[in-house]
Amino acid sequence: MDPLSDVLSLLRPRNYMSAGFDAGGDWSIQFPDQEQSIKCGAVVSGRCWLSVESVAEPVLLEAGDSFLLPSGRPFRLASDLALASVGAASVFASVREGGVVTHNGGGDCLLVSSRFALAGNYAGMLLGVLPPIVHLRKEADQAVLRWPVERMMQELREPQPGGFLVVQHLAHMVLVQALRMHMAEGPSGGVGWLFALGDRQMGAAITAMHGDPAHRWTLQALAELAGMSRSTFALRFKETVGKSPMEYLTRWRMLLAGDRLANSRDSISVIALAFGYESESAFSTAFKRVMGCSPRQYGRAGYLASLSSDVIDEGRPDQLEPVADGLAA
């Protein structure tokens, strides 16, 4: 798999709610703390304002625009931000199992949104490299997302056998496409593995490490893959990713090893060998340095909550649990 697919497979994003929202007239809805889930949505028609807690500038969402809210912070959607807000729970109580809710008669603004929980307890890998609001509004981006968004709205409006599974797959498609677009745009000065994938040379090195994490990669070998001198590659990788190539490789290996420890019956010695360590002791030392506990503790006690916050990128790798309130809650 490619690196983005690798990371998303490890995080196992689970869409536990998709819903449509058809609003009319004047309206303003306050959404509660999202428990660090990641929300993905698009405006099908009309326009509305989006305001996220602790973000100074609100965003005007227009027809065709898509957005990601990775921080889980409370937020507000409104036709006019000067209006008093009502709580989302009262508006969306009827769409716990999906569907389209109509507010104030509908007809002026139509949105579709999905919320994802990230399994594997490594949420900081993804959420830590994204800004509080990812606003996608380029015409090319809108064209790419138009079909899955419109198809999702059709499935929500006209439920059919198998519709739940179709909506799940469409929601994942929208999430991946939005991440691709954000990765390609790459905000100026953005640092992290996600932005590095958009760089041809850095992306080649990261892809190689993900493709064969057990390989005895050297700085020289990775620099050659990137078509750069060793010193230039090392500097560029650190500037782009935020970590040295060997630090990144070790952390990725340990994340994969942690997943194996938590979700398989493989012994520590087998897992160590699978990720390029000839001795269990060398593997255990590296694992404890990166993950904050020994492999045995991790596997035996499910030692997940205390993972280092900078395993891959800055952010809290807490396990995300579903919450019930709000648009595509």
C-alpha positions as CSV (number, residue, x, y, z in Angstrom):
1,M,0.0,0.0,0.0
2,D,1.0,3.6,-0.3
3,P,1.8,5.6,2.9
4,L,-1.5,7.4,3.2
5,S,-3.4,4.1,2.9
6,D,-1.0,2.6,5.4
7,V,-1.7,5.2,8.0
8,L,-5.5,5.2,7.4
9,S,-5.5,1.4,7.6
10,L,-3.7,1.6,11.0
11,L,-6.1,4.2,12.2
12,R,-9.1,2.3,10.9
13,P,-11.4,5.4,10.5
14,R,-14.9,4.3,11.3
15,N,-17.8,6.3,10.0
16,Y,-20.5,5.9,12.5
17,M,-22.9,8.5,11.2
18,S,-23.6,10.3,8.0
19,A,-26.5,12.6,7.5
20,G,-27.9,15.4,5.4
21,F,-29.1,18.8,6.6
22,D,-31.6,20.9,4.6
23,A,-32.1,24.4,6.1
24,G,-34.3,27.3,5.2
25,G,-34.6,30.9,6.4
26,D,-32.5,32.2,9.3
27,W,-30.8,29.6,11.4
28,S,-27.8,29.0,13.7
29,I,-26.9,25.7,15.3
30,Q,-24.2,25.1,17.9
31,F,-22.5,21.7,17.9
32,P,-20.9,20.4,21.1
33,D,-17.4,19.0,21.6
34,Q,-16.9,16.2,19.1
35,E,-14.7,14.1,21.3
36,Q,-11.7,14.6,18.9
37,S,-13.5,12.8,16.1
38,I,-12.9,14.0,12.6
39,K,-15.8,15.5,10.7
40,C,-16.0,15.7,6.9
41,G,-18.7,17.5,5.0
42,A,-19.7,19.3,1.8
43,V,-22.2,22.0,0.8
44,V,-24.5,20.6,-1.9
45,S,-26.4,23.8,-2.5
46,G,-26.7,27.3,-0.9
47,R,-24.2,28.7,1.5
48,C,-23.6,29.0,5.3
49,W,-21.0,30.2,7.8
50,L,-18.8,27.8,9.8
51,S,-17.2,29.0,13.0
52,V,-14.9,26.7,15.1
53,E,-14.1,27.4,18.7
54,S,-10.7,29.1,19.2
55,V,-10.4,29.8,15.5
56,A,-10.5,33.6,15.0
57,E,-11.9,33.8,11.5
58,P,-15.1,32.1,10.4
59,V,-15.3,30.4,7.0
60,L,-18.0,31.0,4.4
61,L,-19.0,27.7,2.8
62,E,-20.5,27.9,-0.6
63,A,-22.1,25.4,-2.9
64,G,-19.4,22.8,-3.9
65,D,-17.1,23.6,-1.0
66,S,-16.0,20.7,1.3
67,F,-14.5,20.8,4.7
68,L,-12.7,18.8,7.3
69,L,-12.8,19.5,11.1
70,P,-10.1,17.4,12.6
71,S,-9.8,19.0,16.0
72,G,-13.0,17.8,17.5
73,R,-13.7,21.4,18.9
74,P,-17.2,22.7,19.3
75,F,-18.4,24.5,16.2
76,R,-21.3,26.5,14.8
77,L,-23.1,26.4,11.4
78,A,-25.3,29.4,10.6
79,S,-27.0,31.4,7.9
80,D,-25.9,34.4,9.9
81,L,-23.4,34.3,12.8
82,A,-25.1,37.2,14.5
83,L,-28.1,35.0,15.2
84,A,-28.6,33.2,18.6
85,S,-27.9,29.5,18.3
86,V,-29.9,26.4,19.2
87,G,-28.3,23.2,20.3
88,A,-27.6,20.6,17.7
89,A,-29.1,17.8,19.8
90,S,-32.6,19.2,19.5
91,V,-32.3,19.6,15.7
92,F,-30.7,16.3,14.9
93,A,-32.5,14.0,17.3
94,S,-34.4,12.3,14.5
95,V,-31.3,11.3,12.4
96,R,-29.5,9.0,14.8
97,E,-29.5,6.3,12.1
98,G,-28.8,8.6,9.2
99,G,-31.1,10.4,6.7
100,V,-31.8,14.0,6.0
101,V,-33.2,16.5,8.6
102,T,-35.1,19.5,7.4
103,H,-34.9,22.7,9.5
104,N,-37.1,25.8,9.1
105,G,-38.7,24.2,6.0
106,G,-35.5,23.7,4.2
107,G,-34.7,24.8,0.7
108,D,-31.9,27.4,1.2
109,C,-28.8,25.4,2.3
110,L,-28.2,21.7,1.8
111,L,-25.2,19.9,3.4
112,V,-24.0,16.3,3.8
113,S,-21.6,15.4,6.6
114,S,-20.0,12.3,8.2
115,R,-18.1,11.8,11.4
116,F,-15.3,9.4,11.9
117,A,-13.8,7.8,15.0
118,L,-10.2,6.7,14.7
119,A,-9.3,3.3,16.2
120,G,-5.8,2.1,17.1
121,N,-5.3,4.9,19.6
122,Y,-3.0,6.7,17.2
123,A,-5.3,9.6,16.3
124,G,-2.5,12.1,16.8
125,M,-0.8,10.8,13.7
126,L,-3.5,12.3,11.5
127,L,-5.1,15.0,13.6
128,G,-1.8,16.5,14.8
129,V,-0.8,17.5,11.2
130,L,-4.1,19.1,10.2
131,P,-5.3,22.6,11.0
132,P,-8.7,23.1,12.9
133,I,-10.5,23.8,9.6
134,V,-9.5,22.3,6.2
135,H,-11.5,24.3,3.6
136,L,-11.5,22.9,0.1
137,R,-13.0,25.2,-2.5
138,K,-11.0,24.9,-5.7
139,E,-13.1,24.1,-8.8
140,A,-11.1,21.0,-9.5
141,D,-11.6,19.7,-6.0
142,Q,-15.3,20.3,-6.2
143,A,-15.5,18.3,-9.4
144,V,-13.7,15.3,-7.8
145,L,-16.0,15.3,-4.8
146,R,-19.2,16.1,-6.6
147,W,-20.1,12.5,-7.5
148,P,-19.6,10.8,-4.1
149,V,-21.3,13.7,-2.3
150,E,-24.3,13.7,-4.6
151,R,-24.6,10.0,-4.4
152,M,-24.5,10.0,-0.7
153,M,-27.3,12.5,-0.6
154,Q,-29.3,10.3,-2.9
155,E,-28.7,7.3,-0.6
156,L,-29.7,9.3,2.5
157,R,-32.9,10.6,0.8
158,E,-34.0,7.3,-0.7
159,P,-32.9,4.4,1.5
160,Q,-32.4,1.2,-0.3
161,P,-31.2,-2.3,0.7
162,G,-27.5,-2.1,1.4
163,G,-27.7,1.6,1.7
164,F,-25.9,1.7,5.0
165,L,-22.8,0.0,3.5
166,V,-22.9,2.2,0.4
167,V,-23.0,5.4,2.5
168,Q,-20.1,4.0,4.6
169,H,-17.9,3.5,1.5
170,L,-18.9,6.9,0.0
171,A,-18.0,8.6,3.3
172,H,-14.6,7.0,3.3
173,M,-14.1,8.1,-0.3
174,V,-14.9,11.7,0.5
175,L,-12.5,11.6,3.5
176,V,-9.6,10.2,1.5
177,Q,-10.2,12.6,-1.4
178,A,-10.3,15.6,1.0
179,L,-7.0,14.4,2.6
180,R,-5.4,14.0,-0.8
181,M,-6.5,17.5,-1.8
182,H,-5.2,19.1,1.4
183,M,-2.0,17.2,1.0
184,A,-1.6,18.4,-2.5
185,E,-2.3,22.0,-1.5
186,G,0.0,21.8,1.5
187,P,-0.3,25.0,3.5
188,S,2.9,27.1,3.3
189,G,5.3,26.0,5.9
190,G,3.3,22.9,6.8
191,V,5.5,20.2,8.5
192,G,4.6,16.5,8.8
193,W,4.4,13.2,7.0
194,L,1.2,14.2,5.2
195,F,2.7,17.3,3.6
196,A,5.9,15.3,2.8
197,L,3.9,12.9,0.7
198,G,3.1,15.7,-1.7
199,D,6.9,16.2,-2.3
200,R,8.1,13.8,-5.0
201,Q,11.5,13.3,-3.4
202,M,10.4,13.0,0.2
203,G,7.4,11.0,-0.9
204,A,9.7,8.4,-2.6
205,A,11.7,7.9,0.6
206,I,8.6,7.6,2.8
207,T,6.9,5.2,0.4
208,A,10.0,3.0,0.4
209,M,10.1,2.9,4.2
210,H,6.4,2.0,4.4
211,G,6.7,-0.5,1.6
212,D,9.3,-2.5,3.5
213,P,9.7,-1.4,7.1
214,A,11.8,-4.4,8.0
215,H,14.5,-3.6,5.4
216,R,17.8,-2.3,6.8
217,W,17.4,1.2,5.4
218,T,20.4,3.5,5.5
219,L,20.5,7.2,5.1
220,Q,22.5,6.7,1.9
221,A,20.0,4.3,0.4
222,L,17.0,6.6,1.1
223,A,18.9,9.6,-0.3
224,E,19.6,7.7,-3.5
225,L,15.9,6.9,-3.8
226,A,15.1,10.6,-3.4
227,G,17.9,11.5,-6.0
228,M,19.7,13.7,-3.5
229,S,23.0,13.8,-1.6
230,R,22.9,12.2,1.8
231,S,23.4,15.5,3.7
232,T,20.9,17.4,1.6
233,F,18.3,14.7,1.9
234,A,18.7,14.5,5.7
235,L,18.3,18.2,6.1
236,R,15.3,18.4,3.7
237,F,13.6,15.4,5.3
238,K,13.9,16.9,8.8
239,E,12.6,20.3,7.5
240,T,9.6,18.7,5.7
241,V,8.6,15.8,8.1
242,G,9.8,17.3,11.4
243,K,11.9,14.2,12.2
244,S,15.1,12.6,10.8
245,P,14.6,9.7,8.4
246,M,15.8,7.2,10.9
247,E,13.5,8.6,13.6
248,Y,10.6,8.4,11.3
249,L,11.4,4.9,10.3
250,T,11.8,3.7,13.9
251,R,8.5,5.3,14.9
252,W,6.6,3.8,12.0
253,R,8.0,0.4,12.8
254,M,7.0,0.7,16.4
255,L,3.5,1.8,15.5
256,L,3.1,-1.3,13.3
257,A,4.6,-3.4,16.1
258,G,2.2,-2.0,18.6
259,D,-0.7,-2.8,16.4
260,R,0.5,-6.4,16.0
261,L,1.0,-6.7,19.8
262,A,-2.6,-5.5,20.4
263,N,-4.3,-7.4,17.7
264,S,-2.5,-10.6,17.1
265,R,-1.2,-13.6,19.0
266,D,2.3,-13.3,17.6
267,S,5.2,-13.5,20.1
268,I,7.4,-10.6,20.8
269,S,10.3,-12.4,19.1
270,V,8.3,-13.0,15.9
271,I,7.2,-9.3,15.8
272,A,10.7,-8.1,16.4
273,L,12.0,-10.1,13.5
274,A,9.1,-9.0,11.3
275,F,10.3,-5.4,11.7
276,G,14.0,-5.9,11.2
277,Y,15.3,-6.6,14.7
278,E,17.4,-9.7,15.1
279,S,17.2,-9.7,18.9
280,E,14.2,-9.3,21.1
281,S,16.2,-7.1,23.5
282,A,17.1,-4.6,20.8
283,F,13.5,-4.4,19.7
284,S,12.2,-4.0,23.2
285,T,14.6,-1.2,23.9
286,A,13.5,0.7,20.7
287,F,9.8,0.0,21.5
288,K,10.0,1.3,25.0
289,R,11.9,4.4,23.9
290,V,9.2,5.3,21.3
291,M,6.0,3.9,22.9
292,G,6.7,4.6,26.5
293,C,6.4,1.0,27.8
294,S,7.8,-2.5,27.1
295,P,6.3,-4.7,24.4
296,R,5.2,-7.1,27.1
297,Q,3.4,-4.4,29.0
298,Y,1.7,-3.1,25.9
299,G,0.5,-6.5,24.8
300,R,-0.5,-7.8,28.2
301,A,-2.3,-4.7,29.6
302,G,-3.4,-2.9,26.4
303,Y,-1.0,-0.1,27.4
304,L,-2.4,2.4,24.9
305,A,-3.5,5.5,26.6
306,S,-0.1,6.6,27.6
307,L,1.5,6.6,24.1
308,S,4.0,9.4,23.5
309,S,2.2,12.3,22.0
310,D,4.8,12.7,19.2
311,V,4.9,9.1,18.0
312,I,4.6,10.3,14.4
313,D,3.5,14.0,14.6
314,E,2.4,16.3,17.4
315,G,-1.0,15.6,18.7
316,R,-2.9,13.5,21.3
317,P,-3.2,9.8,20.3
318,D,-6.2,9.2,22.5
319,Q,-8.7,6.6,21.6
320,L,-11.8,8.3,20.1
321,E,-15.3,7.2,21.1
322,P,-18.5,8.0,19.3
323,V,-20.7,10.9,20.5
324,A,-24.3,11.2,19.7
325,D,-25.0,14.9,19.1
326,G,-24.8,17.0,16.0
327,L,-24.7,16.9,12.2
328,A,-23.6,13.4,11.3
329,A,-22.8,12.9,14.9
